Amino acid sequence: IERMHMITYSLFRDTIHAIKEWDKELVISAISLEEDIDQLAYLVLRIIRSASINYRLANQLNLDPLDSLDYQTLVHRIERVADHITNMAECIKIMIENDERLPAEAQRILVEAAEIALSSYGKAVECYLYMDVEPTNGIIDQQSEIEKLYSKITPLPRYGEIEDSQVLTHIITLRENILIVSNLAADIAELTIDRAYKSEVI
């Protein structure tokens, strides 16, 4: 799971850098990481499902049924994060190939929002893996920062000077995927709180 997380984090970091620098080679390299993430997710889920029906394996892995459900949820969340980041990377790749550019203001806001989402995602998974509950509320609160930036891009008429409507479509695609990643980071933070609460009860 840690390996899967680190590759996803790298995918997101490289995608943000590609948006900043409009770097086609970097974005293609980032997209190639998705296959590794999918393979790791498949492997981990197979292990978790095997443990859920094999008491001896569950003992070896120190997994109780609730742990198995929580880890399965975490893996699915990380995999979804990777999917949405890949959507962003594919969008940038298409724009570069079509010789399109983001308006400077939209590019700046999207990068700022993506960097907040990256920070939230990284912290959320680390909190879960190391059972550090204290930062989780801050991660959840960071959603409001994303939403403020989101609202700055929402009034699309401000980009009316763009002749190619396809660029507006790309802006919306990037905007929506960043927001979803932020929401998934908050979900992981909430999962950490639930897991910590379970540990206290047990």
ABEGO torsion letter per residue (X at the ends): XAAAAAAAAAAAAAAAAAAAAGBAAAAAAAAAAAAAAAAAAAAAAAAAAAAAABAAAAAAAGBBAAAAAAAAAAAAAAAAAAAAAAAAAAAAAAAAAAGBBBBAAAAAAAAAAAAAAAAAAAAAAAAAAAGBAAAAAAAAAAAAAAAAAAAAAABAAAAAABABAAAAAAAAAAAAAAAAAAAAAAAAAAAAAAAAAAAAAX
